[in-house]
Amino acid sequence: MDIRQYDIWLANLHPAKGSEPGKIRPVVIVQTDLLSEVHPSVIVCPVTSKVQAESEILRVHLGKNQLDKPSDILVDQVRAIDK
């Protein structure tokens, strides 16, 4: 599996804990490529299509060209998941 930093992948984020988003959803790989080559997990930020235009501190807005519709990267929900 060739996982690269800044790639967008679909990931199963079950089970959700507290305010963490669950379900299968896109995630952005934030882990460095060097670590991805040797580590069994990967650090990601979930992506949501529930865009909040006024929320620029905890979200990074993605245009429609990266996904099917405009989306936000949830930078406050960073987590490690198994590959």
RODREN-35665 format. One record per atom (N, C-alpha, C): residue number from 1; residue in one letter; x, y, z. Coordinates in steps of 0.2 Angstrom, whole numbers, plus 5000, padded with zeros to 4 digits. Layout:
<guses>
num / residu / u / v / w
NUM / A / X / Y / Z $
...
</guses>
This chain:
<guses>
num / residu / u / v / w
1 / M / 5004 / 4994 / 5000 $
1 / M / 5000 / 5000 / 5000 $
1 / M / 5005 / 5006 / 5000 $
2 / D / 5004 / 5010 / 4995 $
2 / D / 5008 / 5016 / 4994 $
2 / D / 5004 / 5023 / 4997 $
3 / I / 5005 / 5024 / 5004 $
3 / I / 5002 / 5029 / 5007 $
3 / I / 5007 / 5035 / 5007 $
4 / R / 5005 / 5041 / 5005 $
4 / R / 5009 / 5047 / 5004 $
4 / R / 5006 / 5053 / 5008 $
5 / Q / 5010 / 5057 / 5011 $
5 / Q / 5008 / 5063 / 5014 $
5 / Q / 5003 / 5067 / 5010 $
6 / Y / 4998 / 5070 / 5012 $
6 / Y / 4993 / 5074 / 5009 $
6 / Y / 4988 / 5070 / 5004 $
7 / D / 4989 / 5064 / 5003 $
7 / D / 4984 / 5060 / 5000 $
7 / D / 4978 / 5060 / 5003 $
8 / I / 4972 / 5059 / 5000 $
8 / I / 4966 / 5058 / 5003 $
8 / I / 4964 / 5051 / 5001 $
9 / W / 4962 / 5047 / 5007 $
9 / W / 4960 / 5040 / 5007 $
9 / W / 4953 / 5040 / 5010 $
10 / L / 4949 / 5034 / 5009 $
10 / L / 4944 / 5032 / 5013 $
10 / L / 4946 / 5028 / 5019 $
11 / A / 4943 / 5030 / 5025 $
11 / A / 4945 / 5026 / 5031 $
11 / A / 4939 / 5024 / 5035 $
12 / N / 4939 / 5019 / 5038 $
12 / N / 4934 / 5017 / 5043 $
12 / N / 4936 / 5020 / 5050 $
13 / L / 4932 / 5025 / 5052 $
13 / L / 4934 / 5028 / 5058 $
13 / L / 4930 / 5025 / 5064 $
14 / H / 4927 / 5020 / 5064 $
14 / H / 4923 / 5016 / 5069 $
14 / H / 4928 / 5013 / 5074 $
15 / P / 4927 / 5013 / 5080 $
15 / P / 4922 / 5016 / 5084 $
15 / P / 4924 / 5023 / 5085 $
16 / A / 4919 / 5028 / 5085 $
16 / A / 4920 / 5035 / 5087 $
16 / A / 4920 / 5035 / 5095 $
17 / K / 4924 / 5040 / 5097 $
17 / K / 4924 / 5041 / 5105 $
17 / K / 4923 / 5048 / 5106 $
18 / G / 4918 / 5050 / 5110 $
18 / G / 4917 / 5057 / 5112 $
18 / G / 4915 / 5061 / 5106 $
19 / S / 4918 / 5066 / 5104 $
19 / S / 4917 / 5070 / 5098 $
19 / S / 4920 / 5068 / 5092 $
20 / E / 4924 / 5063 / 5092 $
20 / E / 4927 / 5060 / 5086 $
20 / E / 4922 / 5058 / 5081 $
21 / P / 4923 / 5060 / 5074 $
21 / P / 4918 / 5058 / 5069 $
21 / P / 4919 / 5050 / 5068 $
22 / G / 4914 / 5047 / 5067 $
22 / G / 4914 / 5040 / 5065 $
22 / G / 4913 / 5038 / 5058 $
23 / K / 4911 / 5033 / 5056 $
23 / K / 4909 / 5030 / 5050 $
23 / K / 4915 / 5030 / 5045 $
24 / I / 4913 / 5028 / 5039 $
24 / I / 4918 / 5028 / 5033 $
24 / I / 4918 / 5035 / 5030 $
25 / R / 4924 / 5038 / 5030 $
25 / R / 4924 / 5045 / 5027 $
25 / R / 4931 / 5046 / 5024 $
26 / P / 4932 / 5051 / 5020 $
26 / P / 4939 / 5053 / 5018 $
26 / P / 4943 / 5055 / 5024 $
27 / V / 4949 / 5054 / 5023 $
27 / V / 4954 / 5057 / 5028 $
27 / V / 4960 / 5059 / 5024 $
28 / V / 4964 / 5064 / 5026 $
28 / V / 4970 / 5067 / 5023 $
28 / V / 4976 / 5064 / 5027 $
29 / I / 4981 / 5061 / 5024 $
29 / I / 4986 / 5059 / 5027 $
29 / I / 4991 / 5064 / 5029 $
30 / V / 4992 / 5065 / 5036 $
30 / V / 4997 / 5071 / 5038 $
30 / V / 5004 / 5068 / 5040 $
31 / Q / 5004 / 5062 / 5041 $
31 / Q / 5011 / 5059 / 5043 $
31 / Q / 5016 / 5059 / 5037 $
32 / T / 5022 / 5060 / 5039 $
32 / T / 5027 / 5060 / 5034 $
32 / T / 5028 / 5054 / 5030 $
33 / D / 5030 / 5054 / 5024 $
33 / D / 5031 / 5048 / 5020 $
33 / D / 5037 / 5043 / 5023 $
34 / L / 5042 / 5046 / 5026 $
34 / L / 5047 / 5042 / 5029 $
34 / L / 5044 / 5038 / 5035 $
35 / L / 5040 / 5041 / 5039 $
35 / L / 5037 / 5037 / 5044 $
35 / L / 5032 / 5032 / 5042 $
36 / S / 5028 / 5034 / 5036 $
36 / S / 5023 / 5029 / 5034 $
36 / S / 5026 / 5023 / 5031 $
37 / E / 5033 / 5023 / 5029 $
37 / E / 5036 / 5017 / 5026 $
37 / E / 5038 / 5012 / 5031 $
38 / V / 5038 / 5014 / 5037 $
38 / V / 5041 / 5009 / 5043 $
38 / V / 5036 / 5008 / 5048 $
39 / H / 5030 / 5012 / 5049 $
39 / H / 5026 / 5012 / 5054 $
39 / H / 5019 / 5008 / 5052 $
40 / P / 5016 / 5004 / 5057 $
40 / P / 5010 / 5000 / 5055 $
40 / P / 5004 / 5005 / 5055 $
41 / S / 5004 / 5011 / 5058 $
41 / S / 4999 / 5015 / 5058 $
41 / S / 5000 / 5022 / 5054 $
42 / V / 4995 / 5026 / 5053 $
42 / V / 4996 / 5032 / 5050 $
42 / V / 4992 / 5037 / 5053 $
43 / I / 4995 / 5043 / 5053 $
43 / I / 4992 / 5049 / 5056 $
43 / I / 4987 / 5053 / 5051 $
44 / V / 4981 / 5054 / 5053 $
44 / V / 4976 / 5057 / 5048 $
44 / V / 4972 / 5062 / 5051 $
45 / C / 4969 / 5066 / 5047 $
45 / C / 4964 / 5071 / 5049 $
45 / C / 4957 / 5069 / 5045 $
46 / P / 4952 / 5068 / 5048 $
46 / P / 4946 / 5067 / 5045 $
46 / P / 4943 / 5073 / 5040 $
47 / V / 4939 / 5071 / 5035 $
47 / V / 4936 / 5076 / 5031 $
47 / V / 4929 / 5076 / 5031 $
48 / T / 4925 / 5081 / 5031 $
48 / T / 4918 / 5082 / 5031 $
48 / T / 4916 / 5086 / 5026 $
49 / S / 4910 / 5084 / 5023 $
49 / S / 4907 / 5088 / 5018 $
49 / S / 4902 / 5094 / 5021 $
50 / K / 4901 / 5094 / 5028 $
50 / K / 4898 / 5099 / 5031 $
50 / K / 4902 / 5105 / 5032 $
51 / V / 4903 / 5109 / 5027 $
51 / V / 4907 / 5115 / 5027 $
51 / V / 4904 / 5120 / 5032 $
52 / Q / 4909 / 5123 / 5036 $
52 / Q / 4907 / 5129 / 5040 $
52 / Q / 4912 / 5134 / 5038 $
53 / A / 4909 / 5139 / 5034 $
53 / A / 4913 / 5144 / 5031 $
53 / A / 4917 / 5149 / 5036 $
54 / E / 4913 / 5150 / 5042 $
54 / E / 4916 / 5154 / 5047 $
54 / E / 4921 / 5151 / 5052 $
55 / S / 4922 / 5144 / 5051 $
55 / S / 4927 / 5140 / 5055 $
55 / S / 4933 / 5139 / 5052 $
56 / E / 4938 / 5144 / 5052 $
56 / E / 4944 / 5144 / 5049 $
56 / E / 4950 / 5142 / 5054 $
57 / I / 4948 / 5142 / 5060 $
57 / I / 4954 / 5140 / 5065 $
57 / I / 4955 / 5133 / 5065 $
58 / L / 4949 / 5129 / 5066 $
58 / L / 4950 / 5122 / 5066 $
58 / L / 4948 / 5118 / 5060 $
59 / R / 4947 / 5121 / 5054 $
59 / R / 4946 / 5118 / 5048 $
59 / R / 4950 / 5121 / 5043 $
60 / V / 4952 / 5116 / 5038 $
60 / V / 4955 / 5119 / 5032 $
60 / V / 4950 / 5117 / 5026 $
61 / H / 4948 / 5122 / 5022 $
61 / H / 4943 / 5121 / 5017 $
61 / H / 4946 / 5119 / 5011 $
62 / L / 4943 / 5113 / 5008 $
62 / L / 4945 / 5110 / 5002 $
62 / L / 4940 / 5112 / 4996 $
63 / G / 4943 / 5114 / 4991 $
63 / G / 4938 / 5115 / 4985 $
63 / G / 4935 / 5109 / 4982 $
64 / K / 4930 / 5110 / 4978 $
64 / K / 4927 / 5104 / 4975 $
64 / K / 4932 / 5100 / 4970 $
65 / N / 4937 / 5103 / 4968 $
65 / N / 4942 / 5099 / 4964 $
65 / N / 4945 / 5093 / 4967 $
66 / Q / 4946 / 5093 / 4974 $
66 / Q / 4949 / 5088 / 4977 $
66 / Q / 4944 / 5082 / 4979 $
67 / L / 4938 / 5083 / 4980 $
67 / L / 4933 / 5078 / 4981 $
67 / L / 4927 / 5080 / 4977 $
68 / D / 4921 / 5076 / 4978 $
68 / D / 4915 / 5077 / 4974 $
68 / D / 4912 / 5083 / 4976 $
69 / K / 4913 / 5086 / 4982 $
69 / K / 4909 / 5092 / 4984 $
69 / K / 4914 / 5096 / 4989 $
70 / P / 4913 / 5102 / 4990 $
70 / P / 4917 / 5106 / 4994 $
70 / P / 4917 / 5103 / 5001 $
71 / S / 4923 / 5103 / 5004 $
71 / S / 4924 / 5099 / 5011 $
71 / S / 4928 / 5103 / 5015 $
72 / D / 4928 / 5101 / 5022 $
72 / D / 4933 / 5104 / 5027 $
72 / D / 4937 / 5098 / 5030 $
73 / I / 4944 / 5099 / 5031 $
73 / I / 4948 / 5095 / 5034 $
73 / I / 4947 / 5097 / 5042 $
74 / L / 4946 / 5092 / 5046 $
74 / L / 4944 / 5093 / 5053 $
74 / L / 4951 / 5092 / 5057 $
75 / V / 4955 / 5098 / 5057 $
75 / V / 4962 / 5098 / 5060 $
75 / V / 4962 / 5097 / 5067 $
76 / D / 4956 / 5098 / 5071 $
76 / D / 4956 / 5096 / 5078 $
76 / D / 4954 / 5089 / 5079 $
77 / Q / 4953 / 5085 / 5074 $
77 / Q / 4952 / 5078 / 5075 $
77 / Q / 4957 / 5073 / 5073 $
78 / V / 4963 / 5076 / 5073 $
78 / V / 4969 / 5072 / 5071 $
78 / V / 4969 / 5065 / 5075 $
79 / R / 4971 / 5060 / 5072 $
79 / R / 4971 / 5053 / 5075 $
79 / R / 4976 / 5048 / 5071 $
80 / A / 4978 / 5043 / 5074 $
80 / A / 4982 / 5038 / 5071 $
80 / A / 4977 / 5032 / 5070 $
81 / I / 4977 / 5029 / 5064 $
81 / I / 4973 / 5023 / 5062 $
81 / I / 4978 / 5018 / 5059 $
82 / D / 4976 / 5011 / 5060 $
82 / D / 4980 / 5006 / 5057 $
82 / D / 4979 / 5006 / 5049 $
83 / K / 4985 / 5004 / 5046 $
83 / K / 4985 / 5004 / 5039 $
83 / K / 4980 / 4999 / 5036 $
</guses>
